Amino acid sequence: MTTAAEESGVSYKFMLPLVLGTMMNPLNSTMLATSLITLCNSFKVTAGSGALLITSLYVTSTIAQPLMGRLADLFSAKKVNMLGFVLVLIAALIGIAAPGFSWLIVSRVVLGLGTSAAYPSAMAIINRNYASKQMPVPGKVLGVVALSGQVSMVLGPVLGGLLTQLLGWKGIFFINIPWVIVAIYLSRAIPDFPSLQNTNKDSLYKKLDVTGVVLFSMFLLALLAFLLQHDLSLVMLGAAIVLLILMIVWEWRQGSPFIDVKLLAQKPALLLVYVRTLATNYVLYLMLYAMPQWIEGVRHLKPAQTGLLMFPLSLMAIAVGLITSKSNKLILQNVLGVFVLLLACTGLFMLTGHTPIYLFILFTLVMGTADGINLIANQALLNAETPLNKKGVSFGLFRTFGYIGAIISSTQLKSLFGNGITDHNFHQIGYYTFYSCIALVILLIPLFFRKKILQADFVPEQV
């Protein structure tokens, strides 16, 4: 007997292990925030050294997301998903038993690899599952996957604080063990779909396009080194540009490339989704990173009070995201997302050290609305533009572009707030975000030329 949810194309038994997997990366990123000082004190290292635990996971995830997605496209997406769970389990055991601080860094790198498998493989599994049923992927399914990360970001600091208080810093590693065991058990409900890549006659080296993976990884490392350094290095920027050119030239000549640059050239709309994702994340994270620092630096509130003030933003993002995911009007979602984001950027200029609390909360609600709409809109548009056999690597790249946007915003924030936090340099952020929103408005124009394609009836690809 099927449930109403299953009849509508949504099976919670199918979705639950995928959601648990996609929650692990943001959860492990944010849990560390409330346990970092305890951990540093335990190993007698500085907070600066402790930041390596944050950076190692972040950098690994930026590179590993499309790699794991590529593996999901080439081989069994379910097995790649399960591989991610196993790597997370190994990382947890390394972290708990770590005899020294360097082992914790190893644990976080392995954790980055493992958690990076979840999102792209989940999107590949979901799309293959619904294509096999000759059904479009329901918007609420995409919405649940997208919003699971938002829930993790809200839950992470709270859970990290509780675990640290009860079990010490090892608690943030230990929680992954029961989490993974439950997810693996529930994964029995996930069907195992065969690969859609026609590369059976190729060697494993060619299937993986190892040279392409290496060039892509070196390009990202050079770019991240350029962005994360205190003083921006033109040498690293030059190296990143050269490596990007080499990667494009190499991938263009491959029959089964890691990054399908020919597809991006043939479908510029797909490339524009990535550009919009980078720009959107840049705007959102610049404000999200700046506001807590401005509240504590200008209004002199305590961290706990700041967290309470920011909490409505997360709740609004989740609520609006769930509502937005019920719509299949992709162009409307993207236009509305950019409009509300532009409204939030304009409202930022109205905030000062004397702004009443209720007006600030109103501003966070607008920000949460922009966050929720854009989170769903960009992911839904990418899903519409990507071929079925490229879902894994495409959604991995989607996360990578999002990470790069967030990293650019954090780098710029260090520069703006380097000499102190004032209303003046906080308002400077408003100019940067406003100009970026204007660019996003311009990037919306090509969508209207694809209106008929994006709003056409679903014609499922065969698995």
LINTAQUI-V747488 format. One record per backbone hydrogen bond with DSSP energy under -0.5 kcal/mol. NH is the residue of the N-H (numbers start at 1). CO is the residue of the C=O. Records with the same first field share a line. If there is no record, write none. Layout:
NH = CO + CO
This chain:
7 = 3
8 = 4
9 = 6
10 = 5
11 = 9
12 = 10
15 = 11
16 = 12
17 = 13
18 = 14
19 = 15
20 = 16
21 = 17
22 = 18
23 = 19
24 = 20 + 21
25 = 21
26 = 22
27 = 23
28 = 24
29 = 25
30 = 26
31 = 27
32 = 28
33 = 30
34 = 30 + 31
35 = 32
36 = 32
39 = 35
40 = 36
41 = 37
42 = 38
43 = 39
44 = 40
45 = 40
50 = 46
51 = 47
52 = 49
53 = 50
54 = 50 + 51
55 = 51
56 = 52
57 = 53
58 = 54
59 = 55
60 = 56
61 = 57
62 = 58
63 = 59
64 = 60
65 = 61
67 = 63
68 = 64
69 = 65
70 = 66
71 = 67
72 = 68
73 = 69
74 = 70
75 = 71
77 = 75
80 = 76
81 = 77
82 = 78
83 = 79
84 = 80
85 = 81
86 = 82
87 = 83
88 = 84
89 = 85
90 = 86
91 = 87
92 = 88
93 = 89
94 = 90
95 = 91
96 = 92
97 = 93
98 = 94 + 95
103 = 100
104 = 100 + 101
105 = 101
106 = 102
107 = 103
108 = 104
109 = 105
110 = 106
111 = 107
112 = 108
113 = 109
114 = 110
115 = 111
116 = 112
117 = 113 + 114
118 = 115
119 = 115
120 = 116
121 = 117
122 = 118
123 = 119
124 = 120
125 = 121
126 = 122
127 = 123
128 = 124
129 = 125
130 = 126
131 = 127
132 = 128
133 = 129
134 = 131
135 = 130
138 = 136
141 = 138
142 = 138
143 = 139
144 = 140
145 = 141
146 = 142
147 = 143
148 = 144
149 = 145 + 146
150 = 146
151 = 147
152 = 148
153 = 149
154 = 150
155 = 151
156 = 152
157 = 153
158 = 154
159 = 155
160 = 156
161 = 157
162 = 158
163 = 159
164 = 160
165 = 161
166 = 162
167 = 163
168 = 163 + 164
171 = 168
172 = 169
173 = 170
174 = 170
175 = 171
176 = 173
177 = 174
178 = 174
179 = 175
180 = 176
181 = 177
182 = 178
183 = 179
184 = 180
185 = 181
186 = 182
187 = 183
188 = 185
189 = 186
190 = 187
191 = 189
193 = 191
196 = 73
197 = 73
199 = 197
202 = 199
207 = 203
208 = 204
209 = 205
210 = 205
213 = 209
214 = 210
215 = 211
216 = 212
217 = 213
218 = 214
219 = 215
220 = 216
221 = 217
222 = 218
223 = 219
224 = 220
225 = 221
226 = 222
227 = 223
228 = 224
229 = 225
232 = 230
234 = 232
237 = 233
238 = 234
239 = 235
240 = 236
241 = 237
242 = 238
243 = 239
244 = 240
245 = 241
246 = 242
247 = 243
248 = 244
249 = 245
250 = 246
251 = 247
252 = 248
253 = 249 + 250
254 = 251
260 = 258
261 = 259
264 = 260
265 = 261
266 = 262
267 = 263
270 = 267
271 = 267
272 = 268
273 = 269
274 = 270
275 = 271
276 = 272
277 = 273
278 = 274
279 = 275
280 = 276
281 = 277
282 = 278
283 = 279
284 = 280
285 = 281
286 = 282
287 = 283
288 = 284
289 = 285
290 = 286
291 = 287
292 = 288
293 = 289
294 = 290
295 = 291
296 = 292
297 = 293
298 = 294
299 = 294 + 295
301 = 295
306 = 302
307 = 303
308 = 304
309 = 305
310 = 306
311 = 307
312 = 308
313 = 310
314 = 310
315 = 311
316 = 312
317 = 313
318 = 314
319 = 315
320 = 316
321 = 317
322 = 318
323 = 319
324 = 320
325 = 321
326 = 323
327 = 324
330 = 328
333 = 329
334 = 330
335 = 331
336 = 332
337 = 333
338 = 334
339 = 335
340 = 336
341 = 337
342 = 338
343 = 339
344 = 340
345 = 341
346 = 342
347 = 343
348 = 344
349 = 345 + 346
350 = 347
351 = 348
355 = 352
359 = 356
360 = 356
361 = 357
362 = 358
363 = 359
364 = 360
365 = 361
366 = 362
367 = 363
368 = 364
369 = 365
370 = 366
371 = 367
372 = 368
373 = 369
374 = 370
375 = 371
376 = 372
377 = 373
378 = 374
379 = 375
380 = 376
381 = 377
382 = 378
383 = 379
384 = 380
385 = 381
386 = 382
390 = 387
391 = 388
393 = 69
394 = 390
395 = 391
396 = 392
397 = 393
398 = 394
399 = 395
400 = 396
401 = 397
402 = 398
403 = 399
404 = 400
405 = 401
406 = 402
407 = 403
408 = 404
409 = 405
410 = 406
411 = 407
412 = 408
413 = 409
414 = 410
415 = 411
416 = 412
417 = 413
420 = 417
422 = 420
426 = 422
427 = 423
428 = 424
429 = 425
430 = 426
431 = 427
432 = 428
433 = 429
434 = 430
435 = 431
436 = 432
437 = 433
438 = 434
439 = 435
440 = 436
441 = 437
442 = 438
443 = 439
444 = 440 + 441
445 = 441 + 442
447 = 444
448 = 444 + 445
449 = 445 + 446
450 = 446 + 447
451 = 448
454 = 450
455 = 451
456 = 453
460 = 458
